[in-house]
Amino acid sequence: MGSRDPIRDFFTFLLGGVLFSMGAFLFFNQVMVSSVPMGLGLRFGRRAAGGWGGAGAAWGGGWGGGFGFSQGLGGGFGLLLIPLTIGVCLLFALRNQRWGWFLVLASVAALAVGILQTLIMSFQPTSLWNLLTMFALIGSGGGLMFRSLMAYDDGKDRQERAERGEREDH
């Protein structure tokens, strides 16, 4: 193993970080994020023509109009605020705060999952050349960053080799 040049490795890492960041920026710039419109949240089986057709249309709406929650995540989403409030109350009232932290963290996690479920992500049309450029920048930048960090140790390997009586190759 040859000797390392920390200055050159630092600039290699910096160049890799710049290339990786440029590729990631270009890639994420092509992704559009929107949320589910409030009237369309979690509906199942609804066709653009307005219903299931067949028996569903004969029932005058009913299941033919689609089923699901009409307001985003539904009425139960607000119920997550109850354990959140109880958890905050327990955090301020008790000395042993494990249950309070559990309720607060579980409620916040469930709220975050509920919000993330309503997001719609789509990749905007782009040319193949632009897509290949994005992935080439991400790949080459990541490779340069990894290469600049490889083969660095904290001296343990050198100390172990010295204890075993092996000589270092330069």
C-alpha positions in Angstrom: 0.0 0.0 0.0 1.4 3.4 -1.0 1.5 6.4 1.3 -1.5 8.6 1.3 -1.6 12.3 0.6 -4.2 13.9 2.9 -4.4 17.1 1.0 -5.0 15.4 -2.3 -7.5 13.1 -0.7 -9.3 16.0 0.8 -9.7 17.7 -2.6 -10.7 14.4 -4.1 -13.4 14.1 -1.5 -14.5 17.8 -2.1 -14.7 17.3 -5.8 -16.7 14.1 -5.3 -19.0 15.9 -3.0 -19.6 18.7 -5.5 -20.3 16.2 -8.3 -22.6 14.1 -6.1 -24.5 17.2 -4.9 -24.9 18.5 -8.5 -26.3 15.1 -9.6 -28.6 14.8 -6.6 -29.8 18.4 -7.2 -30.6 17.7 -10.8 -32.3 14.4 -10.0 -34.5 15.8 -7.2 -35.2 18.9 -9.3 -37.1 16.6 -11.7 -39.3 15.1 -9.0 -42.5 16.9 -8.4 -44.4 16.4 -5.1 -48.0 17.2 -4.5 -50.6 16.0 -2.0 -53.9 14.2 -2.5 -56.7 16.7 -3.1 -59.0 16.7 -0.1 -62.0 15.2 -1.9 -60.0 12.4 -3.4 -58.1 10.9 -0.4 -58.0 7.2 -0.1 -60.8 6.4 -2.5 -60.9 2.9 -3.9 -62.5 1.5 -7.1 -63.6 4.8 -8.6 -63.3 5.1 -12.3 -63.2 8.4 -14.2 -66.6 7.5 -15.8 -68.1 7.8 -12.4 -68.6 4.5 -10.6 -68.1 0.8 -10.9 -70.6 0.3 -13.6 -72.9 -2.7 -13.7 -74.7 -3.3 -10.4 -73.0 -0.3 -8.8 -74.6 2.1 -11.2 -78.0 0.4 -10.6 -77.8 1.1 -6.9 -77.8 4.8 -7.6 -74.4 5.7 -6.3 -73.7 3.7 -3.1 -70.7 1.6 -3.7 -70.7 2.7 -7.4 -69.5 6.1 -6.4 -66.3 4.8 -4.9 -65.7 4.0 -1.2 -63.1 5.3 1.2 -62.4 8.4 3.2 -63.7 11.6 1.5 -61.5 14.0 3.5 -57.9 13.1 3.1 -56.9 10.7 5.8 -60.4 10.4 7.3 -62.0 11.2 10.6 -59.6 9.1 12.7 -56.6 11.2 11.8 -57.5 13.9 14.3 -57.8 11.2 17.0 -54.0 11.0 17.0 -54.0 14.3 18.8 -55.5 12.7 21.9 -52.6 10.4 22.8 -50.2 13.3 21.8 -52.0 15.5 24.3 -52.0 12.8 27.0 -48.3 12.2 26.4 -47.4 15.9 26.8 -49.5 16.0 30.0 -47.6 13.0 31.3 -44.3 14.6 30.5 -45.1 17.6 32.6 -46.9 15.8 35.4 -44.8 12.7 36.2 -41.2 12.1 37.2 -41.0 8.8 35.4 -41.7 10.0 31.8 -41.3 6.8 29.8 -45.0 6.5 29.0 -45.2 10.2 28.2 -42.3 10.0 25.7 -43.7 6.8 24.2 -47.1 8.4 23.6 -45.6 11.6 22.2 -43.1 9.9 19.9 -45.7 7.3 18.7 -48.2 10.0 18.0 -45.8 12.2 16.1 -44.6 9.2 14.1 -48.1 8.2 13.2 -48.9 11.8 12.2 -45.8 11.9 10.0 -46.7 8.6 8.3 -50.2 9.9 7.7 -48.9 13.0 6.1 -46.4 11.1 4.0 -49.2 8.8 2.8 -51.0 11.7 1.2 -48.0 12.8 -0.9 -47.8 12.0 -4.6 -44.4 12.0 -6.2 -43.9 11.9 -9.9 -40.8 12.2 -12.1 -41.1 14.9 -14.7 -40.4 14.0 -18.3 -36.7 14.5 -19.3 -34.4 13.4 -22.0 -32.3 10.2 -21.7 -29.1 12.3 -21.9 -30.2 14.4 -18.9 -31.1 11.3 -16.9 -27.7 9.6 -17.7 -25.9 12.8 -16.8 -27.6 12.9 -13.4 -26.8 9.3 -12.6 -23.2 9.7 -13.9 -22.7 12.7 -11.6 -24.1 10.9 -8.6 -22.1 7.7 -9.3 -18.8 9.5 -10.1 -19.1 11.8 -7.1 -19.9 9.0 -4.7 -17.0 6.9 -6.1 -14.5 9.8 -5.6 -15.7 10.4 -2.1 -15.4 6.7 -1.2 -12.0 6.4 -2.9 -10.7 9.4 -0.9 -11.8 7.7 2.4 -10.5 4.2 1.6 -7.5 2.7 3.4 -7.4 5.2 6.2 -7.1 3.7 9.6 -6.7 5.1 13.0 -3.2 3.5 13.6 -4.6 0.2 15.0 -3.6 -1.8 11.9 -0.1 -0.4 12.0 0.3 -1.1 15.7 -1.0 -4.7 15.2 1.5 -5.3 12.4 4.4 -3.9 14.5 3.4 -6.2 17.3 3.5 -9.2 15.0 6.8 -8.2 13.6 5.6 -7.6 10.0 7.2 -4.8 8.1 5.2 -2.1 6.3 5.2 -1.9 2.5 5.7 1.6 1.1 
